Amino acid sequence: MSEQAIFDVFVIGGGINGCGIARDAAGRGYSVALAEMNDFASGTSSGSTKLIHGGLRYLEHYEFRLVREALMEREVLWAMAPHVIWPMRFVLPYHKGGPRPAWLIRLGLFLYDHIGGRKLLPATRTLDMTRDPAGEPLKRLFTKAFEYSDGWVDDARLVVLNARDAADRGARIMPRTRVVSARREGSVWAIEAENAMTGARETLRARMLVNATGPWVDRVLSDALHKTDVHNVRLVQGSHIVVRKKFDDPRAYFFQNPDGRIMFAIPYQGAFTLIGTTDRDFGGNPAEAHISDAEIDYLCQAASEYFADPVTRDDIVWSYSAVRPLYDDGASKAQEATRDYVLRLEGGNGEAPLLNVFGGKLTTYRRLAESALDKIGEAVGVKGGKWTASSRLPGGDFPATAYEAEVEKLKARYPFLAASHALRLVRLYGTFAARLLGNAAGNADLGKHFGGDLYAIEVNWLIEREWARRAEDVLWRRTKLGLQLSRAEAAELEDYMRGAVNAAA
């Protein structure tokens, strides 16, 4: 096999870390391949609380480096992707006798405001909840609160945009491709990969292998690389519920539970409220994680401690669970395990190198990728320097504070669009919304209507540009329109996509 046919880097895993590493590497000039056994962000990376945040509670565990790095990343990522990331204010209600004294909260928020290079995000302020609208949905005992800044992210879109940009920079991106085995042949890896849709197998070669499979990282080490006695990560399940909207305020709430854990209640997709998360150790197959009755009861009860109108099971319209791969530092409680990441390089001296990625979080994925590229450069030679901090993800080439202006531009160009439709398209695709719509002059030009404001023109874009193959890819990861479409409409979309994908094959 010729040298040109050997990739510099082969990444296993199409979550945020794998796609972030592939994008960074491709942008530096490395030849890159990435294999993901399912759809992008189909595991942990679409099951988060969807925050770009410093991690206020991590200060209690003295993880100052992690918090500072994460705080510094908030505005960097916002500038990279102002369509899928935006600032949000969080209200932290306080009452005497709560799990944390007021002085500790003030100290934490003072550090939060000052150690992360905040420039655009507004500072913390104290609220009188008897007068502020944020107090209206809550029980009357919460008369005081602290309001601070963090960010919100469409997590699954952040992943697929990294994959798209990696591909645009020359990477070979292979979703629905399972790595069956990887073996060293001297200084090169031979990787056998199987296409989950066709069953076809292919052997690819690479100078370096990156295992960025999240909660499957140990399983890949044991199954594909045949290592024994592998135990590097602690699997922790986090579950969320989505309920009918509990409040109209655009701010989110940060609740402190009596057991010392914290929880968020966040405005979600216009008509809903997202509540989560839980923290419990997990021992099964991460692909089969689902919310338990105990977790539903916990989230409902904990939220009802704050909301005047209790949260009940009848309010729930959707739930989701994901398993977080936390580096196993021996912490006694799931919520105390470190959210920091660990990169471990093996091989060298003529042996093909392997980089294992343990842990990590959405907010620090770009910094993790830079650290991974340092390791890659050390192992197979340096190509290019750091570049992602001032980059833009596809569709994000507009100022961080100009989202509303982009919506107005789209509405002016396509006046037939409903205001809510224009808002959604810019939120998902940014400046690429106009590319998606092309020369459409009316709704009739958008093609088949599937329900809500989903039309064939968008579905085709997602098939052609973003690797969508199933209705669930579109309804629950590329968009969240699964909250709006009926089962019959979703089935019709599935039929349409099956035909479109088969026709393109």
Secondary structure, DSSP 4 states (H G I P E B T S, - for coil): --GGGEEEEEEE--SHHHHHHHHHHHHTT--EEEE-SSSTT-SGGGSS--EE---GGGGGGT-HHHHHHHHHHHHHHHHH-TTTEEEEEEEEEE-TTSSS-HHHHHHHHHHHHHSS--SSSPPPEEEETTTSGGGTTB-TT--EEEEEEEEEE-HHHHHHHHHHHHHHTT-EEESSEEEEEEEEETTEEEEEEEETTT--EEEEEEEEEEE--GGGHHHHHHHTS--SS---EEEEEEEEEEEE-----SSEEEEEPTTS-EEEEEEETTTEEEEE---EE--S-GGG----HHHHHHHHHHHHTTBSS---GGGEEEEEEEEEEEE----SSGGGS---EEEEEEEETTEEEEEEEEE--GGGHHHHHHHHHHHHHHHH---S---GGG---TT--S-TT-HHHHHHHHHHH-TTS-HHHHHHHHHHHTTHHHHHHTT--SGGGG--EEETTEEHHHHHHHHHHH---SHHIIIIII--GGGTS-HHHHHHHHHHHHHHHHHH-
